[in-house]
Amino acid sequence: MTDPQPHATSIGIEPAASAADAELVESIADLVNRVYDEAEAGLWLPGAERTTPHQVAQLVAAGQIATAREHDRVVGAVRVHALDDDLAEFGMLAADPDRRGLGIGRDLVAFSERLAAGRGARTMQLELLVPVSWAHPSKEFLRAWYERLGYRVVRTGDLAELHPELAPLLATECDLLVFHRPLASAR
């Protein structure tokens, strides 16, 4: 599934064979880590990375990574996968900071929603990590942006509940906000 975008960006699920393309998976991992370094500054202990090329390769092989490309250059990425028959999730959303403001993130979210709805999901989920005792500018921006897109918090949890392997890497106490948005039926 590929969607042409008005600003000459095409979005599609990376073919499973792309998992063997070391340069591609490294570029996706680098983009995600670069974006999350800024968006989650102060939340993680020094040296913590959002993802690795190995993890990205596994997700590509599983058909869970969509990329936004401009002239064959990856300018955005998102992970999309089913959690159950009715619920899908997107995460690892990243748009090239040099391309900010062009709608790449919005287009990746819309692509994820259409893809999930086409596969039968009725609800899209996303998780947002937020510090408990202080306001993080990027997290405040993202929360407001997701709410403008129609997402609503359905649960506030502890990172250790859903992702126990990540909790020891936190530099500050955080809540994990779980958002849902109903999807338009593609049937």
Summary of the structure (lengths in Angstrom):
residues: 187
radius of gyration: 15.9
end to end distance: 16.1
largest distance: 46.2
contacts: 549
relative contact order: 0.16
helix: 37%
strand: 32%
